[in-house]
């Protein structure tokens, strides 16, 4: 069958099989117990709300669409055969076939997921025919929408939507006169005399078929893989392009677990998955079968022969020839993050098996935006939607280079990129621009008690942006106004950039906007090895003060550095705080109040002067104690002003004194800000930020004409 379709979410009791799976003997052959079956049923129910199971009607629609596509391929190959004057007897039996691979072929696709397909043709059908006459034939189909060919890709592909189902079609031309219906693509002999593009195109189908042949129980494998994929997406570690694992890599890890516990059901296999890989001694490779050499002189993963293979940190080797490492993008940071998640998954599944927790706990998404104190925000922008799509794809494919650069910095212990992307702010309201943001959590090395750390990330960022711009120019993709910008943002400042749905629910404040803020859930079940873009919610824009940034041009000045400053301003309504004094109480009462207010005035002015002295001391010694006392003195002077204002509203002869008082208070405050403005940490201490709920998609964070500098950098001063 060209596309053996996944069955419904059944759970089959494991059975003992004499066949030996994998490169080692099993760890356990234990049969499933009744309690294991109950837990597996609960697991299935826990998965349903996340849309990981497709309805039968939708599944039948996919089968129907693939059947139509298969018929089109056969008709097209017959037409090409006729134009090339093949004998009629050959034309009748020439064949041609659509094969599927990826999540659909494995039987773990989710609602709305795309289908990966391979068109296999005989030797007289050229690749140029596929990207010309077959493309024309697809254009004639009324069900086909969004048709586009990517002929220059590493693995050339035609992308389309067929009856609202997204399909990616690869092409492979075999050295056969006809294509039989029972063709088994796992046959290594098919690779002889093929060009490298056809071998790459065949690889997906060959790997997927091998995985299905190397697991003892396909249904248990499928349910376990659905669980692990959903867990990985919920925990933001599902993205091959950003240095985590993609769908095929997760499938191979689950398949290896099934080999080690061949008779276990899904609930047990999920627990054993976390047990095995939380204790796995990386970089020992994960292998589903012993590698075979077919003497076709194709490059295979072999650290004994290829020096670069020795530096792979988390090798998971594909089972089909030519064997490759599917996780070459993994870095030290991404591996550390994944291993930590494996350990947490083991702890949670231990609780589940002991009936101390439910399966839902395994799928609780951690709050990435509260996990770290420091973040690097990367912003990619382009003038139009089409340019933005290409630009974002290039930038995203290179983010792992930036993560690698940050890891090499002596002051950074971990750089964790969130696979989700977010809509970025616009440069100006008048200018059309589309932007996307990625967020990287950073952990700096621990400092000694009295040590201050000065960290310069200029070279790390510059090297990354140069690489992206250089490749964009070499591929003739680069257009004017395509930009990359980088910002250092502290945890408490993230709310100014990110939409509400990724931020935690805040405590209730007096503002209406914050009362309306709610947690939002993300459906992360979609099959994609790339990052997932989250739409920005509709909200009332708010003004966000920023420091002056600097643009980064191609191979020019380094990326933008921005530090965001918030304010905590309280408004005092004088009318609401004053009370009318009845005239009948006479002049004695008014005179007493004036005396009290004058004492308040003298005391307030004294406190303002004390504040100025303490500011001077703070400037000399940078003493936190001096700073705190000056802050307190200023606060007390402003508080005493309330009493003073109360009386002066009823005595016009002292209006001039009131003006003098306000001038003293305001000048003190301005002086305090001017003196301490260069020290960012002190500003934040003086004016803690308020959390504002707003959609910043229309807020101009970047001025139209930034100040040019010779060298732009991200420099941090970290104190203990």
C-alpha positions in Angstrom: 0.0 0.0 0.0 1.4 3.4 -1.0 0.1 5.1 2.1 -0.9 2.7 5.0 -3.1 5.0 7.0 -3.1 5.2 10.7 -5.8 3.4 12.6 -7.7 5.0 15.4 -6.3 5.5 18.9 -6.4 1.9 19.9 -4.3 0.5 22.7 -3.1 -3.1 22.1 -1.9 -5.3 24.8 1.8 -6.0 24.2 2.7 -9.5 23.1 5.9 -11.4 23.5 7.7 -11.8 20.2 10.7 -14.1 19.6 12.1 -11.6 17.2 15.1 -9.6 18.4 14.8 -5.8 17.9 17.6 -3.3 18.1 21.4 -3.6 18.6 21.1 -4.9 22.2 18.9 -7.4 24.0 15.7 -6.0 25.7 15.9 -4.6 29.2 12.6 -6.2 30.1 10.2 -8.6 28.5 7.5 -8.1 31.2 3.9 -8.3 30.1 1.5 -5.5 30.8 -0.6 -5.6 33.9 -4.2 -4.5 34.3 -3.1 -1.3 36.1 -0.9 -0.5 33.0 -3.9 -0.8 30.7 -6.0 1.4 33.0 -3.2 4.1 32.9 -2.9 3.8 29.1 -6.7 4.4 28.8 -6.4 7.5 31.0 -3.4 8.6 28.9 -5.5 8.4 25.7 -8.3 10.4 27.3 -5.8 13.1 28.5 -4.5 13.5 24.9 -7.9 14.1 23.3 -8.3 17.8 24.3 -5.1 18.6 22.5 -6.3 17.6 19.1 -3.7 14.9 18.5 -6.3 12.4 17.2 -8.0 13.0 13.8 -11.6 12.3 13.2 -12.5 9.4 10.9 -14.1 11.7 8.3 -11.0 13.8 8.1 -8.9 10.7 7.7 -11.0 9.5 4.9 -10.7 12.9 3.2 -6.9 12.6 3.3 -7.1 9.1 1.8 -9.4 10.5 -1.0 -7.0 13.4 -1.7 -4.0 11.1 -1.9 -5.8 8.8 -4.2 -6.6 11.6 -6.6 -2.9 12.8 -6.5 -1.8 9.2 -7.2 -4.0 9.0 -10.2 -2.7 12.4 -11.5 0.9 11.1 -11.2 0.1 8.0 -13.2 -1.7 10.1 -15.9 1.2 12.5 -16.1 3.9 9.8 -16.4 1.9 8.2 -19.3 1.7 11.6 -21.0 5.4 12.1 -20.6 6.1 8.6 -22.0 4.0 9.3 -25.1 5.8 12.5 -25.8 9.1 10.6 -25.6 7.8 8.0 -28.0 8.0 4.9 -25.8 6.4 1.7 -27.1 2.7 1.3 -26.3 3.3 -1.9 -24.4 5.7 0.0 -22.0 3.3 3.0 -21.7 0.5 0.7 -20.4 2.7 -0.7 -17.6 5.0 2.3 -16.9 3.4 2.9 -13.5 4.4 5.7 -11.2 3.4 6.1 -7.6 2.9 8.5 -4.6 4.5 7.4 -1.3 4.0 9.1 2.0 6.5 9.7 4.8 6.8 11.7 8.0 4.1 11.9 10.7 1.3 10.8 8.3 3.2 7.6 7.3 4.1 6.9 11.0 0.4 7.3 11.8 0.9 10.1 14.4 -0.3 13.1 12.4 -2.6 15.6 14.2 -5.6 17.6 13.1 -4.8 19.9 10.2 -1.3 18.6 9.8 0.3 18.6 6.3 1.3 15.5 4.4 4.8 14.7 3.2 4.7 12.9 -0.1 7.2 11.5 -2.7 6.5 11.1 -6.4 8.5 8.1 -7.7 8.9 8.0 -11.5 10.8 5.7 -14.0 14.1 6.5 -15.5 12.8 8.3 -18.7 11.0 11.0 -16.6 13.3 13.8 -15.8 13.3 16.2 -12.8 12.7 19.1 -15.3 9.5 17.3 -16.4 8.3 17.2 -12.7 8.9 21.0 -12.3 7.3 21.9 -15.7 4.6 19.6 -17.1 3.5 18.1 -13.8 3.4 21.6 -12.3 1.2 22.6 -15.2 -1.1 19.6 -14.7 -1.5 20.6 -11.0 -2.5 24.1 -12.0 -5.4 22.7 -14.0 -6.9 21.1 -10.9 -9.6 23.3 -9.4 -8.9 21.7 -5.9 -5.3 22.9 -6.0 -4.5 26.3 -4.3 -1.3 28.0 -3.2 0.8 26.1 -5.7 4.5 27.0 -5.6 7.7 25.2 -6.7 11.0 25.4 -4.8 13.4 23.9 -7.3 16.6 25.3 -5.9 16.1 23.9 -2.3 18.5 21.4 -0.8 15.7 18.9 -1.3 13.6 20.3 -4.2 9.9 20.4 -3.5 6.5 21.4 -4.9 4.2 22.8 -2.2 0.4 23.0 -2.6 -3.0 22.9 -0.9 -5.2 20.1 -2.3 -8.8 20.4 -1.2 -7.6 22.4 1.8 -4.9 19.8 2.8 -1.3 21.1 2.7 1.0 18.7 0.8 4.7 18.8 0.1 5.7 16.7 -2.9 9.3 15.5 -3.5 10.5 13.8 -6.7 12.7 10.7 -7.2 13.6 9.2 -10.5 14.6 5.5 -10.2 16.8 3.6 -12.6 13.8 1.4 -13.6 11.8 1.1 -16.8 8.6 0.8 -14.9 7.4 1.4 -11.3 5.6 -1.7 -9.8 2.8 -1.3 -7.4 4.5 -3.4 -4.7 7.8 -1.4 -4.8 9.6 -1.5 -1.5 11.7 1.6 -1.1 13.8 0.0 1.7 15.7 -1.9 -1.0 19.3 -0.4 -1.0 19.8 -1.5 -4.6 17.4 1.2 -5.7 20.0 3.9 -4.8 22.4 2.7 -7.5 23.1 5.2 -10.3 20.9 7.9 -8.8 21.8 11.5 -8.5 22.2 13.0 -5.0 18.9 14.9 -5.1 16.9 11.8 -5.7 18.8 10.0 -2.9 17.9 12.9 -0.5 14.3 12.7 -1.7 14.1 9.0 -1.1 15.6 9.3 2.4 12.5 10.4 4.2 10.4 7.4 3.0 13.2 4.9 3.6 13.8 6.1 7.2 10.1 6.2 8.1 9.6 2.7 6.7 12.6 1.3 8.5 11.3 2.8 11.8 8.0 1.0 11.4 9.8 -2.3 10.7 12.0 -2.0 13.7 9.4 -1.6 16.5 7.7 -4.7 18.0 4.2 -3.2 18.3 3.2 -0.4 16.0 0.1 0.7 17.9 1.9 1.0 21.2 4.7 2.9 19.4 2.2 5.3 17.9 0.4 6.2 21.1 3.7 6.7 22.9 5.0 8.9 20.1 1.9 11.0 20.1 2.4 11.6 23.9 6.1 12.4 23.6 5.6 14.8 20.6 2.8 16.7 22.5 5.0 16.9 25.6 7.9 18.2 23.6 5.8 20.9 22.0 4.3 22.0 25.2 7.7 22.2 26.8 9.2 24.2 23.9 11.8 21.6 22.8 10.4 20.6 19.4 12.3 22.3 16.6 15.1 20.7 14.6 16.0 24.0 12.9 16.6 25.8 16.3 18.8 23.0 17.8 16.2 20.8 19.5 14.7 17.6 18.1 12.4 17.3 15.1 9.7 14.8 14.5 11.9 12.0 13.0 14.4 12.3 16.0 11.6 12.0 18.6 10.2 9.0 16.6 13.6 7.2 16.7 14.0 7.8 20.5 10.5 6.3 21.1 11.3 3.4 18.7 14.5 2.7 20.7 12.4 2.6 23.9 10.0 0.2 22.3 12.9 -2.1 21.4 14.1 -2.1 25.0 10.6 -2.9 26.4 9.0 -4.9 23.6 5.9 -6.0 25.5 5.1 -2.8 27.4 2.0 -0.7 26.7 2.1 3.1 26.1 1.7 4.2 29.7 4.8 2.1 30.7 6.7 3.1 27.5 6.3 6.9 28.3 7.8 6.4 31.7 10.6 4.2 30.4 11.3 6.8 27.7 12.1 9.4 30.4 14.0 6.8 32.4 16.3 5.8 29.6 17.1 9.2 28.1 17.4 11.1 31.4 20.3 8.7 32.2 21.7 8.3 28.6 25.4 8.9 28.4 25.6 11.4 25.6 27.3 11.6 23.1 26.9 7.9 22.8 24.7 7.5 19.7 21.2 6.1 19.6 21.0 3.4 17.0 17.9 1.3 15.9 20.0 -1.2 13.9 23.6 -1.8 13.1 24.8 0.4 10.2 25.3 -1.3 6.9 27.7 -0.4 4.2 26.3 -0.8 0.7 29.5 0.1 -1.1 27.8 3.0 -2.9 30.4 5.5 -1.7 27.8 7.7 -0.1 28.8 9.8 3.0 27.5 8.2 6.2 27.8 9.1 9.9 31.0 7.6 11.2 33.1 9.4 13.8 36.0 6.9 13.1 36.3 8.3 9.5 34.8 11.7 9.6 36.4 14.1 12.2 33.4 16.5 12.3 31.1 13.7 13.4 33.1 13.4 16.6 31.8 16.8 17.7 28.1 15.9 17.5 26.7 16.2 21.0 23.5 14.2 20.9 23.7 11.8 17.9 20.5 10.0 16.8 21.3 7.9 13.7 18.8 7.2 11.0 18.4 3.5 10.3 18.3 3.6 6.5 21.4 3.8 4.3 23.1 6.3 4.0 23.0 6.7 7.8 22.9 10.3 9.0 22.8 12.1 12.3 19.4 13.7 12.5 20.4 16.0 15.4 23.6 17.7 14.1 22.0 21.1 15.1 21.9 20.2 18.8 24.2 22.5 20.9 25.4 22.3 24.5 22.6 24.6 25.7 19.8 22.8 23.8 21.1 19.4 25.0 21.2 20.7 28.6 17.7 22.0 28.4 16.4 18.7 26.9 18.1 16.5 29.5 16.7 18.7 32.3 13.2 18.2 30.7 13.8 14.4 30.6 14.5 14.4 34.3 11.5 16.5 35.1 9.4 14.2 32.9 10.7 11.1 34.8 9.7 12.7 38.1 6.2 13.5 36.9 5.6 10.0 35.4 6.9 8.5 38.6 4.1 10.4 40.4 1.6 9.3 37.8 2.4 5.6 38.1 2.1 6.0 41.9 -1.3 7.6 41.5 0.0 10.9 43.0 -0.7 12.9 39.8 -2.7 12.7 36.6 -1.4 12.7 33.0 -2.5 16.3 32.5 0.4 17.3 34.7 2.9 16.0 32.1 1.4 18.4 29.5 1.5 21.6 31.7 3.6 24.1 29.8 6.4 25.7 31.9 6.6 29.5 31.8 9.7 30.3 29.7 9.3 34.0 30.4 9.7 33.6 34.2 12.5 31.0 34.0 15.4 33.4 33.3 16.5 36.8 34.6 18.0 37.9 31.3 16.8 37.6 27.7 18.1 38.5 24.3 15.3 39.4 21.9 16.0 39.0 18.2 13.8 41.0 15.8 13.7 40.3 12.0 11.8 42.7 9.9 11.1 43.3 6.2 8.9 45.8 4.2 6.4 43.3 2.7 4.8 40.0 3.6 6.5 38.1 0.8 10.0 39.4 1.7 9.3 38.9 5.4 8.5 35.2 4.7 11.8 34.6 3.0 13.8 36.7 5.4 12.3 35.1 8.6 13.1 31.6 7.2 16.7 32.6 6.6 17.2 34.3 10.0 15.5 31.4 11.9 17.7 28.8 10.2 20.8 30.7 11.5 19.7 31.4 15.1 21.5 28.3 16.2 24.7 30.1 15.1 23.9 32.9 17.5 23.2 30.4 20.3 26.5 28.8 19.6 28.3 32.2 19.8 26.7 33.0 23.1 27.6 29.6 24.5 31.3 30.2 23.7 31.2 33.5 25.7 33.2 32.9 28.9 30.5 34.6 31.0 27.5 32.7 29.7 26.6 29.2 31.0 23.4 28.6 29.0 21.5 30.2 26.1 17.9 28.8 25.6 16.0 29.9 22.5 12.2 29.6 22.6 11.0 27.8 19.5 7.9 29.9 19.4 8.1 33.1 17.4 6.1 36.3 18.0 4.9 39.2 16.0 7.2 42.2 16.5 6.5 45.9 17.0 6.3 48.2 14.0 9.0 50.8 13.4 6.5 53.5 12.7 2.7 53.7 12.1 3.1 55.3 8.7 5.6 52.7 7.3 4.5 49.3 6.2 6.6 46.7 7.9 6.3 43.1 9.0 8.5 41.7 11.8 9.0 38.6 13.9 10.6 38.1 17.3 12.5 35.3 19.0 13.4 35.2 22.6 16.6 33.6 24.0 16.9 33.1 27.8 20.5 33.6 29.1 22.1 32.4 32.3 25.3 34.2 33.2 28.0 32.6 35.3 27.8 32.9 39.1 29.9 35.7 40.6 31.9 35.9 43.7 30.5 37.9 46.7 32.0 41.2 45.8 32.5 40.7 42.0 30.8 42.9 39.4 30.6 41.3 35.9 31.0 43.4 32.7 29.8 41.3 29.7 30.3 42.4 26.1 28.2 40.5 23.6 29.1 42.8 20.6 31.2 40.3 18.7 28.8 37.4 19.3 25.9 39.3 17.8 27.9 40.9 15.0 29.2 37.5 13.8 25.7 36.2 13.6 24.3 39.2 11.7 27.2 39.2 9.3 26.6 35.5 8.5 22.9 36.1 7.8 23.4 39.2 5.6 26.2 37.5 3.7 24.1 34.5 2.8 21.1 36.7 1.9 23.4 38.7 -0.5 24.9 35.5 -2.0 21.5 34.0 -2.7 20.3 37.4 -4.1 17.5 37.4 -1.5 18.5 40.6 0.3 16.3 43.7 -0.2 16.5 47.2 1.2 15.0 47.5 4.7 15.5 43.9 5.6 16.9 44.2 9.2 18.0 42.1 12.1 18.0 43.8 15.6 19.0 42.5 18.9 18.0 43.7 22.4 18.9 42.8 25.9 15.7 42.7 28.0 15.3 41.8 31.7 12.6 39.5 32.9 10.4 42.3 34.3 10.6 44.2 31.0 9.3 41.4 28.7 5.7 42.5 29.0 6.5 45.6 26.9 7.4 43.4 23.9 5.4 40.3 24.2 1.6 39.7 23.7 -0.6 38.9 26.6 -1.0 35.2 25.8 2.6 34.3 26.7 2.7 36.3 30.0 1.6 35.0 33.3 -1.6 36.2 35.0 -0.7 39.2 37.1 -2.1 40.3 40.4 -5.1 42.5 40.2 -4.4 46.3 40.0 -6.6 49.2 39.8 -6.3 49.5 36.0 -9.0 48.0 33.9 -6.5 46.6 31.4 -4.8 44.4 34.0 -8.2 43.1 35.3 -8.9 41.9 31.8 -5.6 40.0 31.4 -6.1 36.2 31.3 -3.9 33.2 30.7 -4.3 31.9 27.2 -3.7 28.3 26.1 -1.8 27.5 23.0 -2.6 24.5 20.7 0.9 23.2 20.2 -0.1 19.9 18.7 0.5 21.0 15.0 3.2 18.9 13.3 6.1 21.2 12.4 9.8 21.1 13.0 9.9 24.9 12.7 8.9 27.5 15.3 5.2 28.4 15.7 4.0 31.9 15.2 1.5 33.2 17.8 -0.8 36.0 16.6 -0.9 39.2 18.6 -4.1 39.7 20.5 -6.2 42.8 20.0 -5.6 45.4 22.8 -5.4 49.1 23.3 -1.9 50.3 22.4 0.1 52.0 25.1 3.1 54.2 24.8 6.4 52.5 25.7 9.4 54.6 26.5 12.7 53.3 25.0 16.3 54.2 24.8 17.7 55.3 21.5 18.5 52.3 19.3 20.9 52.0 16.4 20.0 50.2 13.2 22.1 47.3 11.9 22.7 47.3 8.2 24.2 44.5 6.1 27.7 43.8 7.2 27.6 47.2 8.8 27.1 48.4 12.4 26.2 45.6 14.8 22.6 45.0 15.9 20.4 47.3 17.9 20.7 47.4 21.7 17.7 48.6 23.6 17.0 48.8 27.3 13.5 49.5 28.3 12.6 51.8 31.2 9.3 51.8 32.9 7.8 54.3 35.3 5.6 54.1 38.3 3.8 57.4 38.5 1.1 58.1 41.0 -1.4 60.8 40.4 -2.8 62.7 43.4 -6.1 64.5 43.1 -5.8 67.5 45.4 -9.5 68.2 45.4 -10.4 64.8 46.6 -7.9 65.0 49.4 -8.9 68.4 50.8 -12.0 69.0 52.9 -13.9 72.3 53.1 -13.6 74.0 56.5 -16.9 75.6 57.5 -16.7 79.4 57.7 -18.3 79.4 61.1 -15.2 78.0 62.7 -13.6 81.4 62.2 -10.2 82.8 61.7 -8.6 81.0 64.7 -9.0 77.7 63.0 -7.6 79.0 59.7 -4.6 80.6 61.5 -3.8 77.4 63.2 -3.9 75.5 59.9 -1.6 78.0 58.3 0.9 77.5 61.1 0.8 73.8 60.7 1.2 74.1 56.9 4.2 76.4 57.3 5.9 73.9 59.6 5.2 71.3 57.0 6.7 73.5 54.3 9.9 74.1 56.3 10.2 70.4 57.1 9.6 69.5 53.4 12.3 71.9 52.1 14.7 70.5 54.7 14.0 66.9 53.6 14.5 67.9 49.9 17.9 69.5 50.8 18.9 66.3 52.7 17.9 64.3 49.6 20.2 66.4 47.5 23.1 65.8 49.9 22.5 62.1 49.9 22.4 62.1 46.1 25.8 63.7 46.1 27.1 61.1 48.5 25.5 58.3 46.3 27.2 59.8 43.3 30.6 59.7 45.0 30.3 56.2 46.6 27.5 54.6 44.7 26.2 53.5 48.1 22.9 51.7 48.1 22.2 53.0 51.7 22.7 56.6 50.5 20.4 55.9 47.6 17.7 54.4 49.8 17.8 57.3 52.3 17.6 59.9 49.6 14.7 58.1 48.1 13.0 58.0 51.5 13.7 61.7 52.2 12.2 62.7 48.9 9.1 60.5 49.5 8.6 62.1 53.0 8.9 65.6 51.6 6.3 64.9 49.0 4.0 63.3 51.6 4.2 66.4 53.8 3.3 68.5 50.8 -0.3 67.2 51.1 -0.8 69.0 54.4 0.8 72.1 53.1 -1.4 72.1 49.9 -4.5 71.5 52.0 -4.2 74.9 53.8 -2.8 76.9 50.9 -5.8 76.3 48.8 -7.7 78.5 51.2 -5.1 81.2 51.7 -4.2 83.2 48.5 -1.5 85.2 50.3 0.7 82.2 50.5 0.4 81.2 46.8 3.9 82.3 46.1 5.3 80.1 48.8 3.4 77.2 47.3 5.1 77.8 44.0 8.5 77.9 45.6 7.8 74.6 47.3 6.8 72.9 44.1 9.9 74.2 42.4 12.1 72.8 45.1 10.4 69.3 44.9 10.5 69.1 41.1 14.1 70.3 40.9 15.1 67.6 43.4 13.4 64.9 41.5 14.9 66.0 38.2 18.3 66.2 39.7 17.9 62.7 41.1 17.0 61.3 37.7 19.8 63.2 35.9 22.4 62.0 38.3 21.4 58.4 38.3 20.3 58.0 34.7 23.6 56.5 33.4 23.3 53.6 35.9 20.4 51.5 34.6 20.2 49.2 37.7 19.7 52.2 40.0 17.0 53.6 37.8 15.1 50.4 38.0 15.6 50.4 41.8 14.1 53.9 42.1 11.3 53.4 39.7 10.1 49.7 39.6 8.1 48.9 36.4 4.4 48.5 36.3 3.1 45.7 34.2 1.1 47.1 31.3 -1.2 44.9 29.2 -1.0 46.1 25.6 -0.7 45.0 22.1 2.5 46.7 20.8 2.1 45.8 17.2 1.3 49.4 16.4 3.7 51.1 18.8 6.7 52.7 17.2 9.5 51.3 19.3 12.2 52.4 16.9 12.7 56.1 16.0 12.6 56.9 12.2 16.1 58.4 12.2 18.3 56.6 14.9 21.6 58.1 15.9 24.4 56.5 13.9 27.4 55.2 15.9 30.7 53.6 14.8 30.2 50.5 17.0 26.9 49.2 18.4 27.1 46.7 21.2 25.3 44.8 23.9 27.2 45.5 27.1 25.9 44.4 30.5 27.1 45.2 34.0 25.9 42.5 36.3 26.1 42.9 40.1 25.6 40.2 42.6 
